[in-house]
Amino acid sequence: MSGYEIAILVLGLVTLLAGISWATIIKTWKSTVKNAYELRDEYNRAIADGDVDDTERARIGQKAIELIDNALDLWQQAVNIFYRIKRLRK
């Protein structure tokens, strides 16, 4: 690689890193971890007495849906970053 190609690659990488919304990724990651802990706690509370009723199931289900939604957001952000990096090579 010539010096020009290396400079273009470095400039593209810097542009990519500056263009990624790191605040959004960090916020989504923190929300995912928080929802995972809340789901764990909700499940432990539900099984503590040995009987899980419908309201507890509904709360556990809602927490699980929120956790899955956050995990999918993180996955999509990772895929977007991958394709941005892949476009740099062209």
FIDRENBA-325479 format. One line per field, with one value per residue: residue number from 1; residue in three letters; z, x, y of N, C-alpha, C in turn. Coordinates in nm, 3 decimals. Last residue first. Example, Ala and Ser with C-alpha at 12.3 -4.5 7.8 and 13.67 -1.06 7.14 Angstrom:
# FIDRENBA-325479
pos = c(2 1)
code = c(ser ala)
n_up = c(0.708 0.780)
n_east = c(1.285 1.319)
n_north = c(-0.225 -0.569)
ca_up = c(0.714 0.780)
ca_east = c(1.367 1.230)
ca_north = c(-0.106 -0.450)
c_up = c(0.787 0.780)
c_east = c(1.290 1.320)
c_north = c(0.003 -0.330)
//
This chain:
# FIDRENBA-325479
pos = c(90 89 88 87 86 85 84 83 82 81 80 79 78 77 76 75 74 73 72 71 70 69 68 67 66 65 64 63 62 61 60 59 58 57 56 55 54 53 52 51 50 49 48 47 46 45 44 43 42 41 40 39 38 37 36 35 34 33 32 31 30 29 28 27 26 25 24 23 22 21 20 19 18 17 16 15 14 13 12 11 10 9 8 7 6 5 4 3 2 1)
code = c(lys arg leu arg lys ile arg tyr phe ile asn val ala gln gln trp leu asp leu ala asn asp ile leu glu ile ala lys gln gly ile arg ala arg glu thr asp asp val asp gly asp ala ile ala arg asn tyr glu asp arg leu glu tyr ala asn lys val thr ser lys trp thr lys ile ile thr ala trp ser ile gly ala leu leu thr val leu gly leu val leu ile ala ile glu tyr gly ser met)
n_up = c(-0.003 0.267 0.374 0.386 0.623 0.809 0.768 0.841 1.119 1.203 1.154 1.338 1.576 1.560 1.574 1.836 1.985 1.918 2.032 2.301 2.332 2.287 2.497 2.713 2.663 2.690 2.960 3.080 3.000 3.132 3.397 3.401 3.343 3.563 3.762 3.686 3.716 3.950 4.062 4.362 4.526 4.625 4.434 4.173 4.166 4.240 4.019 3.815 3.894 3.873 3.595 3.498 3.601 3.462 3.201 3.215 3.250 3.007 2.833 2.917 2.846 2.564 2.503 2.578 2.400 2.156 2.187 2.205 1.957 1.660 1.428 1.315 1.414 1.288 1.018 1.021 1.081 0.848 0.650 0.732 0.691 0.412 0.322 0.412 0.259 0.004 0.025 0.062 -0.073 0.000)
n_east = c(-1.396 -1.357 -1.573 -1.774 -1.706 -1.779 -2.054 -2.111 -2.052 -2.243 -2.476 -2.440 -2.458 -2.723 -2.854 -2.783 -2.913 -3.179 -3.195 -3.177 -3.414 -3.599 -3.538 -3.616 -3.891 -3.969 -3.912 -4.094 -4.330 -4.303 -4.314 -4.576 -4.719 -4.652 -4.776 -5.040 -5.077 -4.832 -4.645 -4.532 -4.312 -4.227 -4.028 -4.084 -4.099 -3.847 -3.703 -3.818 -3.733 -3.455 -3.428 -3.533 -3.348 -3.118 -3.204 -3.242 -2.973 -2.864 -3.010 -2.932 -2.662 -2.692 -2.817 -2.611 -2.409 -2.532 -2.567 -2.302 -2.196 -2.282 -2.028 -1.865 -1.614 -1.555 -1.553 -1.340 -1.135 -1.147 -1.078 -0.818 -0.697 -0.731 -0.583 -0.328 -0.290 -0.284 -0.053 0.150 0.043 0.083)
n_north = c(-0.049 -0.034 0.094 -0.094 -0.223 -0.030 -0.037 -0.299 -0.284 -0.096 -0.247 -0.454 -0.309 -0.222 -0.469 -0.546 -0.347 -0.411 -0.667 -0.597 -0.452 -0.661 -0.835 -0.671 -0.641 -0.909 -0.952 -0.778 -0.908 -1.156 -1.072 -0.972 -1.208 -1.366 -1.217 -1.250 -1.530 -1.670 -1.927 -2.049 -2.033 -1.798 -1.734 -1.687 -1.407 -1.320 -1.421 -1.262 -1.009 -1.039 -1.086 -0.845 -0.665 -0.747 -0.685 -0.410 -0.331 -0.417 -0.249 0.004 -0.005 -0.027 0.216 0.392 0.313 0.381 0.657 0.742 0.680 0.675 0.723 0.913 0.871 0.631 0.720 0.899 0.719 0.562 0.751 0.811 0.561 0.538 0.756 0.679 0.450 0.561 0.722 0.536 0.219 -0.118)
ca_up = c(-0.148 0.189 0.368 0.277 0.498 0.795 0.746 0.701 1.033 1.213 1.084 1.194 1.544 1.562 1.454 1.721 1.989 1.885 1.887 2.241 2.348 2.202 2.358 2.702 2.666 2.562 2.858 3.098 2.957 2.986 3.347 3.428 3.254 3.428 3.763 3.687 3.584 3.901 3.971 4.277 4.462 4.701 4.577 4.213 4.125 4.325 4.153 3.813 3.881 4.002 3.693 3.463 3.643 3.608 3.235 3.192 3.352 3.133 2.819 2.929 2.986 2.640 2.476 2.643 2.544 2.182 2.169 2.317 2.072 1.776 1.507 1.272 1.453 1.433 1.064 0.986 1.173 0.979 0.647 0.730 0.825 0.502 0.292 0.461 0.405 0.038 -0.005 0.170 -0.077 0.000)
ca_east = c(-1.425 -1.260 -1.444 -1.778 -1.693 -1.638 -1.981 -2.126 -1.982 -2.100 -2.453 -2.444 -2.334 -2.616 -2.865 -2.742 -2.767 -3.124 -3.206 -3.073 -3.284 -3.600 -3.518 -3.479 -3.804 -3.988 -3.841 -3.950 -4.303 -4.311 -4.193 -4.462 -4.731 -4.615 -4.630 -4.984 -5.083 -4.967 -4.636 -4.650 -4.340 -4.331 -3.994 -4.070 -4.215 -3.961 -3.673 -3.831 -3.876 -3.517 -3.380 -3.597 -3.487 -3.122 -3.166 -3.357 -3.073 -2.815 -3.015 -3.072 -2.699 -2.624 -2.887 -2.742 -2.388 -2.491 -2.683 -2.394 -2.152 -2.344 -2.104 -2.004 -1.681 -1.563 -1.646 -1.473 -1.163 -1.171 -1.208 -0.919 -0.701 -0.788 -0.726 -0.389 -0.293 -0.388 -0.182 0.120 0.118 0.000)
ca_north = c(-0.039 -0.113 0.165 0.004 -0.296 -0.066 0.088 -0.261 -0.379 -0.065 -0.120 -0.485 -0.380 -0.123 -0.387 -0.628 -0.359 -0.279 -0.652 -0.681 -0.385 -0.542 -0.880 -0.719 -0.523 -0.840 -1.030 -0.755 -0.771 -1.150 -1.138 -0.882 -1.092 -1.409 -1.232 -1.115 -1.468 -1.640 -1.813 -2.040 -2.161 -1.866 -1.742 -1.827 -1.488 -1.287 -1.470 -1.408 -1.038 -1.011 -1.183 -0.972 -0.656 -0.757 -0.822 -0.498 -0.300 -0.474 -0.395 -0.034 0.010 -0.132 0.091 0.401 0.299 0.243 0.570 0.767 0.603 0.736 0.628 0.905 0.995 0.635 0.618 0.946 0.829 0.502 0.684 0.916 0.619 0.437 0.749 0.803 0.439 0.464 0.783 0.629 0.345 0.000)
c_up = c(-0.209 0.039 0.276 0.265 0.379 0.662 0.727 0.670 0.887 1.122 1.088 1.114 1.396 1.528 1.448 1.593 1.870 1.885 1.840 2.089 2.285 2.211 2.264 2.559 2.649 2.555 2.721 2.992 2.970 2.933 3.194 3.376 3.275 3.330 3.627 3.689 3.581 3.769 3.916 4.193 4.370 4.638 4.657 4.362 4.175 4.294 4.252 3.952 3.883 4.002 3.827 3.562 3.612 3.659 3.387 3.225 3.337 3.244 2.949 2.919 3.009 2.788 2.554 2.623 2.618 2.331 2.201 2.308 2.191 1.899 1.630 1.352 1.419 1.483 1.215 1.034 1.148 1.083 0.781 0.728 0.832 0.644 0.386 0.438 0.465 0.190 0.036 0.152 0.042 0.000)
c_east = c(-1.367 -1.281 -1.346 -1.647 -1.693 -1.615 -1.832 -2.060 -1.991 -2.020 -2.306 -2.418 -2.328 -2.482 -2.756 -2.746 -2.715 -2.972 -3.155 -3.076 -3.171 -3.467 -3.513 -3.448 -3.658 -3.898 -3.853 -3.869 -4.155 -4.279 -4.189 -4.332 -4.614 -4.618 -4.580 -4.831 -5.024 -4.960 -4.776 -4.641 -4.459 -4.372 -4.099 -4.041 -4.203 -4.079 -3.786 -3.806 -3.901 -3.666 -3.448 -3.555 -3.562 -3.266 -3.169 -3.326 -3.195 -2.917 -2.972 -3.089 -2.844 -2.663 -2.825 -2.819 -2.520 -2.473 -2.648 -2.516 -2.245 -2.312 -2.158 -2.090 -1.830 -1.634 -1.665 -1.579 -1.303 -1.204 -1.244 -1.059 -0.808 -0.800 -0.795 -0.539 -0.360 -0.402 -0.296 -0.015 0.077 0.088)
c_north = c(0.085 -0.098 0.096 0.082 -0.200 -0.137 0.060 -0.126 -0.336 -0.155 -0.080 -0.358 -0.413 -0.188 -0.282 -0.545 -0.438 -0.283 -0.516 -0.672 -0.466 -0.467 -0.760 -0.762 -0.562 -0.717 -0.964 -0.830 -0.738 -1.012 -1.133 -0.942 -0.996 -1.292 -1.277 -1.121 -1.327 -1.562 -1.787 -1.913 -2.160 -1.999 -1.818 -1.844 -1.631 -1.378 -1.440 -1.467 -1.189 -1.044 -1.164 -1.081 -0.785 -0.752 -0.843 -0.643 -0.392 -0.452 -0.463 -0.186 -0.032 -0.125 -0.024 0.271 0.302 0.220 0.426 0.678 0.622 0.653 0.699 0.810 0.989 0.760 0.625 0.848 0.884 0.608 0.623 0.856 0.727 0.492 0.650 0.802 0.563 0.449 0.690 0.695 0.433 0.124)
//
